Each structure stands twice: as structure tokens, then as C-alpha cells.
Amino acid sequence: MTAWILVGGRLIRTPALAQLPAPELVIAADGGARHAAALGVAVDVWVGDFDSSAGLTLEAPREVHPAAKDETDAELAVKMALERGAGELVFVGAFGGRFDHAAALMLGAVRLAREGQRVFLTSGDEWAWPLLAGVPVVQELPAGVTLSVVACADLVGLSLGGVRWPLAGANVPLGSGWTISNETLGGLVRAEVQGGYALVTALTPA
């Protein structure tokens, strides 16, 4: 089952976003509920402390949590999705907004992938997929997309194809700028790594 987690970053309606398969479960994390109308989806559960949803109205069951808590609203939404049997998590509205929340969301996606969950993030114009050893990222992308591999640990044996500057067996230090701002050629892009973990990100031209 595919679950969409609506979170509070930006959302740009793009053809790629419109082509996403319809979700079987939609959970809005606090202010992420504002994306439901633009996406044309019904929210199954609205969860959070509701400190960033002033003025929003939504016909959905609420699960209200105190502001003083140990988990973000997105983490609460993930927990609920997994409890309901979700096998794939899609964070929608993932980029932009507060840096601390966005960074935690992206690193949390890597952690979820390392725990065996299928997960990716999108804001319509920007996308990210966790890259783990032995689990390649393969995506069909048009030409001219800015593609980066953000090393979240030291990477061993990174190979990258379908881009202007391919790599074969590269060792990339944590946080290196070496693998930032590559460019797709159009067609299949494949990233794989022998050790470490990263995020493969794609930003479509404005």
C-alpha cells in the first residue's frame, strides 16, 4: 500500500507530480494539509499539534498531539502509515520551508530506507530517493535536470550513469560537493554504491 505523507514545504504542480499513481492512504502532517486541495486527494487522517495549520479547514479525522513532544508531526504521520500497513511512503511537499524540518525529513527518509521501507520525497519540481549499498536508484528523467548525490556518509564505489559527468567506482566523502549539480542527458539515470548511503536529488528546470 502506498501512503502519501503531506508535509509543510512547497508544492509545485508539475507533469511528473500529476503522473504519480494515486495513493491508497493519505495522512496530512499539520500544515501539510493545505496541499490536499491542490493534489485533489482526500485526507484519511490529519495528525499533529496543529501549530502551523491556522485558518485551514479540512474534512478529516484529527489526531491531536501536544506541542511539547519527542517526534515531529511528519514522524507521527509515518508511524501511523506504517501501523496501517503502508509499504511505500511518499513525502509530498518535502522541500522548502524550515531547514531543520526539511533536513530531518530527508535524513529520516534515509533511515527509513535503511530499515527496509520504500520511500521517496517530492515537491513536484524537486525529488529525492535514498541510495543504499546494494539498492540502486534507477529513474527515467528528461534531459537538463539538475541531479545531485548528497553523501550522507562516506561513500564507497559510487557509480553514476545517464548524466553529463558519469562516475565509476568513486569514493566520495561525507558532505562532498563533488557529486552536486550534475546534469541528466535524458533517459535512464542509474546510481549505485558499494558502501555508505546518500540521497539522489533531481531538480527540474524552472
Secondary structure, DSSP 4 states (H G I P E B T S, - for coil): -EEEEE-SS-----HHHHTSPPPSEEEEEGGGGGGHHHHT---SEEEE--SS-TT----S-EEE--SS-SS-HHHHHHHHHHHTT-SEEEEES-SSS-HHHHHHHHHHHHHHHHTT-EEEEE-SSEEEEEEETTB-EEEEE-TT-EEEEEESS-EEEEEEESBSS-EEEEEE-TT-STTSSEEB-SEEEEEE-SBSEEEEEEE---
